[in-house]
Amino acid sequence: MRPEMETHALLRIAGADTLLGETPLPVWVSAELQRAPWVVVRRTHMHDGLIPVGVRGRARAERCAAWLRPSAVLESLNPLQLAARRDWHDHPRRDEVAALAAMNIVEAIMRRQGLASRWGPGGSLGFEFASGCATATQRSDVDLIVHVDQPMSIGDATALLSGLAQLAVQADVLLEMWHGAMALAEYARARPPFLLRTLDGPRLVEEPWARVAAA
């Protein structure tokens, strides 16, 4: 998978006609892609040169897996690029959505933890920052992606988790490594085995950093 097509990347497309599905796409997909023509890269391998993507609807139950030709991608934004844009500053909905209001504090916490250029928003926040469509709600968590290219100590994980616990909303953090991802909260508990999310599916591992250290 090309770097810009990594898991969590948001891809702008022309519409539902560019998607390929193993079954007919749900009826809501076309309308949602007219409103916000963005899909997110799923965590699985490319198949026959096609990118695995997901379409999100307005309801939590409205999620659709599909495939996309690379040539159909009009624009690509990953979480780190979204963080670099800092669209939460002076966001028009900041005062009405707690998750948006929390982003200035998140930014400061990441800077204190030495992760200023290693994190970005995912979930509904990332989708709203990329698409410009109102997606986050008062019930939205702050979904965060943190890229780590060297082992993180339990102490650093605990410090990051404790800092984010001070937010007025729940923060869910994924630690992304080149070979998979794991939840920050699970790692900070220091009770192996850990659930590692990989392109081949979830795996239980005793040492999540082994392949990072080897690389």
ZADO-1210 file (C-alpha; in nm, 4 decimals, padded with zeros to 6 digits):
<atoms>
<atom x="00.0000" y="00.0000" z="00.0000" code="MET" pos="1"/>
<atom x="00.1419" y="00.3381" z="-00.0928" code="ARG" pos="2"/>
<atom x="00.2332" y="00.5620" z="00.2074" code="PRO" pos="3"/>
<atom x="-00.0508" y="00.8055" z="00.1416" code="GLU" pos="4"/>
<atom x="-00.2941" y="00.5128" z="00.1409" code="MET" pos="5"/>
<atom x="-00.2068" y="00.4023" z="00.4942" code="GLU" pos="6"/>
<atom x="-00.4793" y="00.2981" z="00.7382" code="THR" pos="7"/>
<atom x="-00.6899" y="00.5942" z="00.8595" code="HIS" pos="8"/>
<atom x="-00.6073" y="00.8061" z="00.5523" code="ALA" pos="9"/>
<atom x="-00.9091" y="00.9943" z="00.4200" code="LEU" pos="10"/>
<atom x="-00.9515" y="00.9884" z="00.0435" code="LEU" pos="11"/>
<atom x="-01.1640" y="01.2274" z="-00.1596" code="ARG" pos="12"/>
<atom x="-01.3417" y="01.0618" z="-00.4527" code="ILE" pos="13"/>
<atom x="-01.5869" y="01.1663" z="-00.7205" code="ALA" pos="14"/>
<atom x="-01.8780" y="00.9665" z="-00.5811" code="GLY" pos="15"/>
<atom x="-02.0294" y="00.6231" z="-00.5256" code="ALA" pos="16"/>
<atom x="-01.9754" y="00.5212" z="-00.8887" code="ASP" pos="17"/>
<atom x="-01.6011" y="00.4926" z="-00.8237" code="THR" pos="18"/>
<atom x="-01.6484" y="00.2286" z="-00.5523" code="LEU" pos="19"/>
<atom x="-01.6434" y="-00.1451" z="-00.6062" code="LEU" pos="20"/>
<atom x="-01.8231" y="-00.3796" z="-00.3689" code="GLY" pos="21"/>
<atom x="-01.8508" y="-00.7536" z="-00.3319" code="GLU" pos="22"/>
<atom x="-02.2250" y="-00.6951" z="-00.2869" code="THR" pos="23"/>
<atom x="-02.4458" y="-00.4021" z="-00.3974" code="PRO" pos="24"/>
<atom x="-02.3739" y="-00.0893" z="-00.1946" code="LEU" pos="25"/>
<atom x="-02.6439" y="00.0189" z="00.0556" code="PRO" pos="26"/>
<atom x="-02.8842" y="00.2822" z="-00.0721" code="VAL" pos="27"/>
<atom x="-02.7577" y="00.5449" z="00.1730" code="TRP" pos="28"/>
<atom x="-02.4012" y="00.5389" z="00.0346" code="VAL" pos="29"/>
<atom x="-02.4701" y="00.7473" z="-00.2755" code="SER" pos="30"/>
<atom x="-02.6442" y="01.0262" z="-00.0828" code="ALA" pos="31"/>
<atom x="-02.3721" y="01.0402" z="00.1826" code="GLU" pos="32"/>
<atom x="-02.0955" y="01.0608" z="-00.0754" code="LEU" pos="33"/>
<atom x="-02.2772" y="01.3449" z="-00.2486" code="GLN" pos="34"/>
<atom x="-02.2773" y="01.5286" z="00.0855" code="ARG" pos="35"/>
<atom x="-01.9200" y="01.4392" z="00.1783" code="ALA" pos="36"/>
<atom x="-01.7241" y="01.2543" z="-00.0955" code="PRO" pos="37"/>
<atom x="-01.4633" y="01.1066" z="00.1396" code="TRP" pos="38"/>
<atom x="-01.3818" y="00.7492" z="00.2344" code="VAL" pos="39"/>
<atom x="-01.1351" y="00.6105" z="00.4882" code="VAL" pos="40"/>
<atom x="-00.8693" y="00.3461" z="00.4261" code="VAL" pos="41"/>
<atom x="-00.9439" y="00.0240" z="00.6137" code="ARG" pos="42"/>
<atom x="-00.6852" y="-00.1900" z="00.7908" code="ARG" pos="43"/>
<atom x="-00.6431" y="-00.4771" z="00.5478" code="THR" pos="44"/>
<atom x="-00.4306" y="-00.5628" z="00.2463" code="HIS" pos="45"/>
<atom x="-00.4884" y="-00.4203" z="-00.1006" code="MET" pos="46"/>
<atom x="-00.6602" y="-00.6732" z="-00.3269" code="HIS" pos="47"/>
<atom x="-00.5921" y="-00.6930" z="-00.7001" code="ASP" pos="48"/>
<atom x="-00.4476" y="-00.3427" z="-00.6831" code="GLY" pos="49"/>
<atom x="-00.7595" y="-00.2019" z="-00.5121" code="LEU" pos="50"/>
<atom x="-00.7537" y="00.0075" z="-00.1946" code="ILE" pos="51"/>
<atom x="-00.9732" y="-00.1177" z="00.0949" code="PRO" pos="52"/>
<atom x="-01.1957" y="00.1700" z="00.2039" code="VAL" pos="53"/>
<atom x="-01.4932" y="00.2349" z="00.4267" code="GLY" pos="54"/>
<atom x="-01.7856" y="00.4711" z="00.3844" code="VAL" pos="55"/>
<atom x="-01.9450" y="00.6274" z="00.6903" code="ARG" pos="56"/>
<atom x="-02.3078" y="00.7353" z="00.7098" code="GLY" pos="57"/>
<atom x="-02.4751" y="00.9637" z="00.9584" code="ARG" pos="58"/>
<atom x="-02.5876" y="00.6800" z="01.1877" code="ALA" pos="59"/>
<atom x="-02.3345" y="00.4664" z="01.3750" code="ARG" pos="60"/>
<atom x="-02.4795" y="00.1551" z="01.2104" code="ALA" pos="61"/>
<atom x="-02.4227" y="00.3010" z="00.8642" code="GLU" pos="62"/>
<atom x="-02.0775" y="00.1723" z="00.7751" code="ARG" pos="63"/>
<atom x="-01.9926" y="00.0139" z="00.4417" code="CYS" pos="64"/>
<atom x="-01.6758" y="-00.1642" z="00.3272" code="ALA" pos="65"/>
<atom x="-01.5771" y="-00.1243" z="-00.0377" code="ALA" pos="66"/>
<atom x="-01.2771" y="-00.1116" z="-00.2735" code="TRP" pos="67"/>
<atom x="-01.1306" y="00.1720" z="-00.4747" code="LEU" pos="68"/>
<atom x="-00.8938" y="00.2008" z="-00.7694" code="ARG" pos="69"/>
<atom x="-00.5913" y="00.4208" z="-00.6877" code="PRO" pos="70"/>
<atom x="-00.6606" y="00.6256" z="-01.0002" code="SER" pos="71"/>
<atom x="-00.9962" y="00.7307" z="-00.8492" code="ALA" pos="72"/>
<atom x="-00.8321" y="00.9113" z="-00.5548" code="VAL" pos="73"/>
<atom x="-00.8625" y="01.2885" z="-00.5996" code="LEU" pos="74"/>
<atom x="-00.7035" y="01.3894" z="-00.2692" code="GLU" pos="75"/>
<atom x="-00.5511" y="01.2138" z="00.0306" code="SER" pos="76"/>
<atom x="-00.5146" y="01.3367" z="00.3890" code="LEU" pos="77"/>
<atom x="-00.3769" y="01.1338" z="00.6768" code="ASN" pos="78"/>
<atom x="-00.4214" y="01.2145" z="01.0496" code="PRO" pos="79"/>
<atom x="-00.0759" y="01.3721" z="01.0838" code="LEU" pos="80"/>
<atom x="-00.1471" y="01.6052" z="00.7928" code="GLN" pos="81"/>
<atom x="-00.4800" y="01.7009" z="00.9504" code="LEU" pos="82"/>
<atom x="-00.3047" y="01.7857" z="01.2778" code="ALA" pos="83"/>
<atom x="-00.0510" y="01.9988" z="01.0924" code="ALA" pos="84"/>
<atom x="-00.3377" y="02.2039" z="00.9455" code="ARG" pos="85"/>
<atom x="-00.4753" y="02.2765" z="01.2968" code="ARG" pos="86"/>
<atom x="-00.8280" y="02.3302" z="01.1686" code="ASP" pos="87"/>
<atom x="-00.9661" y="02.3255" z="01.5222" code="TRP" pos="88"/>
<atom x="-00.8363" y="02.6770" z="01.5837" code="HIS" pos="89"/>
<atom x="-01.1338" y="02.9122" z="01.5485" code="ASP" pos="90"/>
<atom x="-01.3497" y="02.6216" z="01.4285" code="HIS" pos="91"/>
<atom x="-01.7084" y="02.7505" z="01.3877" code="PRO" pos="92"/>
<atom x="-01.8527" y="02.4590" z="01.5906" code="ARG" pos="93"/>
<atom x="-01.5926" y="02.4577" z="01.8683" code="ARG" pos="94"/>
<atom x="-01.8304" y="02.6016" z="02.1290" code="ASP" pos="95"/>
<atom x="-02.1034" y="02.3453" z="02.0580" code="GLU" pos="96"/>
<atom x="-01.9006" y="02.0236" z="02.0289" code="VAL" pos="97"/>
<atom x="-01.6883" y="01.9253" z="02.3279" code="ALA" pos="98"/>
<atom x="-01.4517" y="01.7077" z="02.1238" code="ALA" pos="99"/>
<atom x="-01.3670" y="02.0026" z="01.8988" code="LEU" pos="100"/>
<atom x="-01.3189" y="02.2303" z="02.1988" code="ALA" pos="101"/>
<atom x="-01.0728" y="01.9812" z="02.3493" code="ALA" pos="102"/>
<atom x="-00.8325" y="01.9870" z="02.0567" code="MET" pos="103"/>
<atom x="-00.6292" y="02.2857" z="02.1747" code="ASN" pos="104"/>
<atom x="-00.5602" y="02.0994" z="02.5003" code="ILE" pos="105"/>
<atom x="-00.4789" y="01.7809" z="02.3104" code="VAL" pos="106"/>
<atom x="-00.2272" y="01.9721" z="02.1013" code="GLU" pos="107"/>
<atom x="-00.0561" y="02.1057" z="02.4156" code="ALA" pos="108"/>
<atom x="-00.0446" y="01.7598" z="02.5761" code="ILE" pos="109"/>
<atom x="00.1122" y="01.6048" z="02.2670" code="MET" pos="110"/>
<atom x="00.3731" y="01.8787" z="02.2563" code="ARG" pos="111"/>
<atom x="00.4651" y="01.8204" z="02.6233" code="ARG" pos="112"/>
<atom x="00.4988" y="01.4475" z="02.5570" code="GLN" pos="113"/>
<atom x="00.7392" y="01.5056" z="02.2668" code="GLY" pos="114"/>
<atom x="00.4799" y="01.3927" z="02.0104" code="LEU" pos="115"/>
<atom x="00.4097" y="01.7268" z="01.8424" code="ALA" pos="116"/>
<atom x="00.4558" y="01.5934" z="01.4899" code="SER" pos="117"/>
<atom x="00.3539" y="01.2329" z="01.5553" code="ARG" pos="118"/>
<atom x="-00.0200" y="01.2511" z="01.6152" code="TRP" pos="119"/>
<atom x="-00.3457" y="01.3366" z="01.4421" code="GLY" pos="120"/>
<atom x="-00.7244" y="01.3137" z="01.4743" code="PRO" pos="121"/>
<atom x="-00.9192" y="01.0122" z="01.3546" code="GLY" pos="122"/>
<atom x="-01.2839" y="00.9083" z="01.3689" code="GLY" pos="123"/>
<atom x="-01.5539" y="01.1707" z="01.3365" code="SER" pos="124"/>
<atom x="-01.3126" y="01.4559" z="01.4147" code="LEU" pos="125"/>
<atom x="-01.0717" y="01.3596" z="01.1399" code="GLY" pos="126"/>
<atom x="-01.3581" y="01.3175" z="00.8968" code="PHE" pos="127"/>
<atom x="-01.4954" y="01.6628" z="00.9784" code="GLU" pos="128"/>
<atom x="-01.1548" y="01.8301" z="00.9447" code="PHE" pos="129"/>
<atom x="-01.0978" y="01.6650" z="00.6061" code="ALA" pos="130"/>
<atom x="-01.4447" y="01.6999" z="00.4560" code="SER" pos="131"/>
<atom x="-01.5651" y="02.0230" z="00.6145" code="GLY" pos="132"/>
<atom x="-01.8987" y="01.8533" z="00.6908" code="CYS" pos="133"/>
<atom x="-02.0419" y="01.8570" z="01.0426" code="ALA" pos="134"/>
<atom x="-01.9736" y="01.5016" z="01.1599" code="THR" pos="135"/>
<atom x="-01.8681" y="01.5216" z="01.5252" code="ALA" pos="136"/>
<atom x="-02.1483" y="01.5389" z="01.7827" code="THR" pos="137"/>
<atom x="-02.1745" y="01.6049" z="02.1552" code="GLN" pos="138"/>
<atom x="-02.1382" y="01.2296" z="02.2047" code="ARG" pos="139"/>
<atom x="-01.8184" y="01.2058" z="01.9998" code="SER" pos="140"/>
<atom x="-01.4962" y="01.0891" z="02.1624" code="ASP" pos="141"/>
<atom x="-01.1607" y="01.2401" z="02.0752" code="VAL" pos="142"/>
<atom x="-01.0128" y="00.9675" z="01.8537" code="ASP" pos="143"/>
<atom x="-00.6380" y="01.0094" z="01.8168" code="LEU" pos="144"/>
<atom x="-00.3720" y="00.8327" z="01.6115" code="ILE" pos="145"/>
<atom x="-00.0140" y="00.8440" z="01.7443" code="VAL" pos="146"/>
<atom x="00.2642" y="00.7205" z="01.5161" code="HIS" pos="147"/>
<atom x="00.5536" y="00.5598" z="01.7003" code="VAL" pos="148"/>
<atom x="00.8732" y="00.4486" z="01.5273" code="ASP" pos="149"/>
<atom x="01.0516" y="00.3369" z="01.8432" code="GLN" pos="150"/>
<atom x="00.9305" y="00.1601" z="02.1601" code="PRO" pos="151"/>
<atom x="00.7296" y="00.3735" z="02.4025" code="MET" pos="152"/>
<atom x="00.7929" y="00.3088" z="02.7712" code="SER" pos="153"/>
<atom x="00.5078" y="00.2189" z="03.0029" code="ILE" pos="154"/>
<atom x="00.5884" y="00.5376" z="03.1946" code="GLY" pos="155"/>
<atom x="00.5480" y="00.7547" z="02.8861" code="ASP" pos="156"/>
<atom x="00.2273" y="00.5725" z="02.7941" code="ALA" pos="157"/>
<atom x="00.0882" y="00.6266" z="03.1444" code="THR" pos="158"/>
<atom x="00.1843" y="00.9951" z="03.1381" code="ALA" pos="159"/>
<atom x="00.0104" y="01.0455" z="02.8041" code="LEU" pos="160"/>
<atom x="-00.2983" y="00.8598" z="02.9220" code="LEU" pos="161"/>
<atom x="-00.3106" y="01.0613" z="03.2451" code="SER" pos="162"/>
<atom x="-00.2808" y="01.3894" z="03.0577" code="GLY" pos="163"/>
<atom x="-00.5624" y="01.3023" z="02.8206" code="LEU" pos="164"/>
<atom x="-00.7790" y="01.1872" z="03.1132" code="ALA" pos="165"/>
<atom x="-00.8070" y="01.5530" z="03.2154" code="GLN" pos="166"/>
<atom x="-01.0112" y="01.6315" z="02.9035" code="LEU" pos="167"/>
<atom x="-01.3822" y="01.6977" z="02.9373" code="ALA" pos="168"/>
<atom x="-01.4457" y="01.4162" z="02.6874" code="VAL" pos="169"/>
<atom x="-01.3192" y="01.0615" z="02.6439" code="GLN" pos="170"/>
<atom x="-00.9979" y="01.0237" z="02.4425" code="ALA" pos="171"/>
<atom x="-00.9327" y="00.6985" z="02.2558" code="ASP" pos="172"/>
<atom x="-00.5737" y="00.6635" z="02.1342" code="VAL" pos="173"/>
<atom x="-00.4236" y="00.4138" z="01.8918" code="LEU" pos="174"/>
<atom x="-00.0478" y="00.3680" z="01.8859" code="LEU" pos="175"/>
<atom x="00.0386" y="00.3057" z="01.5202" code="GLU" pos="176"/>
<atom x="00.3513" y="00.1106" z="01.4302" code="MET" pos="177"/>
<atom x="00.4539" y="-00.0020" z="01.0841" code="TRP" pos="178"/>
<atom x="00.3382" y="-00.3567" z="01.1574" code="HIS" pos="179"/>
<atom x="00.0131" y="-00.2808" z="01.3404" code="GLY" pos="180"/>
<atom x="-00.1553" y="-00.0777" z="01.6114" code="ALA" pos="181"/>
<atom x="-00.2601" y="-00.1173" z="01.9736" code="MET" pos="182"/>
<atom x="-00.4707" y="00.0839" z="02.2154" code="ALA" pos="183"/>
<atom x="-00.2747" y="00.3192" z="02.4409" code="LEU" pos="184"/>
<atom x="-00.5007" y="00.2358" z="02.7376" code="ALA" pos="185"/>
<atom x="-00.4330" y="-00.1364" z="02.7019" code="GLU" pos="186"/>
<atom x="-00.0581" y="-00.0898" z="02.6711" code="TYR" pos="187"/>
<atom x="-00.0436" y="00.1438" z="02.9727" code="ALA" pos="188"/>
<atom x="-00.1956" y="-00.1311" z="03.1906" code="ARG" pos="189"/>
<atom x="00.1207" y="-00.3367" z="03.1201" code="ALA" pos="190"/>
<atom x="-00.0602" y="-00.6700" z="03.1265" code="ARG" pos="191"/>
<atom x="00.0417" y="-00.8783" z="02.8245" code="PRO" pos="192"/>
<atom x="-00.0669" y="-01.0231" z="02.5948" code="PRO" pos="193"/>
<atom x="-00.1639" y="-00.7125" z="02.3997" code="PHE" pos="194"/>
<atom x="-00.4105" y="-00.6994" z="02.1122" code="LEU" pos="195"/>
<atom x="-00.2234" y="-00.5915" z="01.7997" code="LEU" pos="196"/>
<atom x="-00.4342" y="-00.4826" z="01.5020" code="ARG" pos="197"/>
<atom x="-00.2606" y="-00.5864" z="01.1792" code="THR" pos="198"/>
<atom x="-00.3373" y="-00.5976" z="00.8071" code="LEU" pos="199"/>
<atom x="-00.3950" y="-00.9701" z="00.8537" code="ASP" pos="200"/>
<atom x="-00.6384" y="-00.9237" z="01.1425" code="GLY" pos="201"/>
<atom x="-00.6055" y="-00.8987" z="01.5215" code="PRO" pos="202"/>
<atom x="-00.3279" y="-01.0879" z="01.7019" code="ARG" pos="203"/>
<atom x="-00.2349" y="-01.1344" z="02.0669" code="LEU" pos="204"/>
<atom x="00.1329" y="-01.0576" z="02.1278" code="VAL" pos="205"/>
<atom x="00.3532" y="-01.0610" z="02.4357" code="GLU" pos="206"/>
<atom x="00.5980" y="-00.7991" z="02.3032" code="GLU" pos="207"/>
<atom x="00.4346" y="-00.5431" z="02.0716" code="PRO" pos="208"/>
<atom x="00.7607" y="-00.3578" z="02.0037" code="TRP" pos="209"/>
<atom x="00.9723" y="-00.6529" z="01.8889" code="ALA" pos="210"/>
<atom x="00.9400" y="-00.5787" z="01.5183" code="ARG" pos="211"/>
<atom x="00.9798" y="-00.2023" z="01.5779" code="VAL" pos="212"/>
<atom x="01.3122" y="-00.2595" z="01.7533" code="ALA" pos="213"/>
<atom x="01.4242" y="-00.4987" z="01.4811" code="ALA" pos="214"/>
<atom x="01.3442" y="-00.2435" z="01.2098" code="ALA" pos="215"/>
</atoms>
